[in-house]
């Protein structure tokens, strides 16, 4: 019933600084901006999903909770928001698999720049039952506007979102059996631990188990993002010219890929960029 990842939410301390950082990183302009209910929001919409930057604003319980979650961090990934074709069917499924969904709510948003309005319906699973990762499920009334390219070598789309776990069996049961995502890979390696790939529309939810002393076996955490680019050399040159610290380009674990790490300018969110070589013509 999940058709894709609609967006990820990143909490940030300073919405202006975060907006500028992600416009540089993505090479794209914001597609949506608004304020209200204790938060300032900026969205960038790519080919297969959006990233929503959200910062606390003013004095309210919501803003205070966001500041508490951020603590002293510049930013953090906060939520996965899945797109569904039928919110009522999704709600029934979440209820059947004991994820205790909230009542379905009608939600709207107005873009502060253009005055355009978007509507959607959504529900949320109980976070204590989704291993500590906040998960929303929404049915959009219309497509989101795309973020216009502003630079050469822009980021095209999201390749995968990474979830870190200390209990791979229970995480697999959540993403596969309960949410219904298709497991495409389950592989272990002595250097990088266990990787599980779950297909989610045109991207992957990657669940990684790297046992850490003192880790929490009952709570997973959103760990990072891997973005697709068409020309990683051009993107690297652009980011370096903009003062962003990036690694050298290296071969990725997946055959035919080249990757690099972005070390700053991401609001503290672990970020890599990935180029996929064209498939040979048969």
JOQUI-V43959 format. One record per residue. N is the residue number from 0. RES is the residue in one small letter. OMEGA is omega in whole degrees, -180 to 180 (999 if undefined). NEAR is the number of other C-alpha atoms within 8 Angstrom. Layout:
BEGIN
N|RES|OMEGA|NEAR  N|RES|OMEGA|NEAR
END
This chain:
BEGIN
0|x|174|8  1|x|-179|13  2|x|179|10  3|x|175|12  4|x|-179|14  5|x|177|11  6|x|170|11  7|x|178|13  8|x|175|13  9|x|173|13  10|x|-180|13  11|x|-178|15  12|x|-173|11  13|x|-174|8  14|x|180|13  15|x|179|6  16|x|-180|7  17|x|178|12  18|x|180|11  19|x|-179|8  20|x|-177|11  21|x|173|11  22|x|176|11  23|x|-178|10  24|x|-174|11  25|x|-174|8  26|x|-176|14  27|x|177|14  28|x|173|10  29|x|178|13  30|x|-175|12  31|x|178|11  32|x|173|12  33|x|-180|11  34|x|177|9  35|x|179|6  36|x|174|5  37|x|-177|13  38|x|167|13  39|x|-175|13  40|x|173|12  41|x|179|14  42|x|168|12  43|x|-177|14  44|x|-180|14  45|x|-173|11  46|x|-173|7  47|x|179|12  48|x|176|11  49|x|167|11  50|x|180|11  51|x|174|12  52|x|-176|14  53|x|-179|13  54|x|177|14  55|x|-179|14  56|x|176|8  57|x|-178|7  58|x|177|7  59|x|179|7  60|x|-180|7  61|x|180|10  62|x|180|14  63|x|179|10  64|x|178|8  65|x|178|11  66|x|178|10  67|x|179|7  68|x|180|6  69|x|-176|13  70|x|-180|6  71|x|-178|4  72|x|176|8  73|x|-180|10  74|x|180|12  75|x|172|12  76|x|-172|12  77|x|-173|11  78|x|167|12  79|x|-178|12  80|x|-175|13  81|x|175|14  82|x|179|13  83|x|180|13  84|x|-177|8  85|x|-175|8  86|x|180|14  87|x|177|7  88|x|179|8  89|x|179|12  90|x|179|11  91|x|179|8  92|x|180|8  93|x|178|14  94|x|-178|10  95|x|-179|7  96|x|171|7  97|x|174|6  98|x|171|11  99|x|-178|9  100|x|171|11  101|x|173|8  102|x|178|5  103|x|-178|10  104|x|173|7  105|x|-175|8  106|x|176|8  107|x|179|8  108|x|178|8  109|x|178|9  110|x|-177|11  111|x|-176|9  112|x|-174|6  113|x|-175|5  114|x|178|7  115|x|-177|6  116|x|173|8  117|x|177|10  118|x|174|11  119|x|173|11  120|x|-176|13  121|x|169|13  122|x|179|14  123|x|174|10  124|x|179|14  125|x|-173|11  126|x|179|10  127|x|179|6  128|x|176|9  129|x|173|12  130|x|174|10  131|x|178|11  132|x|179|13  133|x|-177|12  134|x|175|12  135|x|179|12  136|x|-174|13  137|x|175|14  138|x|-176|12  139|x|176|9  140|x|179|8  141|x|-180|6  142|x|176|5  143|x|174|6  144|x|-180|7  145|x|175|9  146|x|-179|11  147|x|175|8  148|x|178|9  149|x|-176|8  150|x|171|7  151|x|179|9  152|x|-179|12  153|x|171|14  154|x|-174|13  155|x|-173|10  156|x|176|11  157|x|175|13  158|x|176|12  159|x|172|11  160|x|-173|13  161|x|175|13  162|x|178|13  163|x|-179|12  164|x|171|14  165|x|-179|14  166|x|-174|9  167|x|-179|11  168|x|180|6  169|x|176|7  170|x|178|12  171|x|178|10  172|x|180|9  173|x|-173|10  174|x|-179|11  175|x|-173|12  176|x|-173|9  177|x|180|9  178|x|175|9  179|x|176|9  180|x|-176|11  181|x|176|8  182|x|-178|10  183|x|-176|8  184|x|171|8  185|x|-172|9  186|x|178|7  187|x|179|8  188|x|-175|7  189|x|-179|5  190|x|-174|4  191|x|173|7  192|x|-177|11  193|x|177|12  194|x|173|12  195|x|179|13  196|x|176|12  197|x|-180|15  198|x|-180|12  199|x|-174|13  200|x|-176|9  201|x|177|8  202|x|-175|12  203|x|165|12  204|x|-177|12  205|x|179|12  206|x|-173|14  207|x|175|13  208|x|173|12  209|x|-175|10  210|x|-180|7  211|x|178|6  212|x|179|4  213|x|179|4  214|x|-178|7  215|x|-177|7  216|x|-177|8  217|x|-178|8  218|x|172|10  219|x|176|14  220|x|174|9  221|x|-169|12  222|x|-176|11  223|x|-176|11  224|x|174|13  225|x|-176|13  226|x|176|14  227|x|174|13  228|x|180|15  229|x|-178|10  230|x|-172|8  231|x|178|14  232|x|179|6  233|x|179|9  234|x|179|13  235|x|180|9  236|x|179|8  237|x|-178|10  238|x|178|13  239|x|178|10  240|x|179|7  241|x|178|7  242|x|179|6  243|x|180|11  244|x|-180|10  245|x|179|12  246|x|167|8  247|x|176|6  248|x|-179|8  249|x|176|7  250|x|179|9  251|x|177|10  252|x|179|5  253|x|-180|5  254|x|178|6  255|x|179|8  256|x|170|12  257|x|-174|12  258|x|170|13  259|x|180|12  260|x|174|10  261|x|-169|14  262|x|177|11  263|x|179|9  264|x|180|11  265|x|-175|13  266|x|176|11  267|x|-179|10  268|x|179|11  269|x|-171|10  270|x|169|12  271|x|176|11  272|x|-171|13  273|x|173|15  274|x|178|12  275|x|178|10  276|x|178|6  277|x|177|4  278|x|180|4  279|x|179|4  280|x|-178|3  281|x|999|2
END
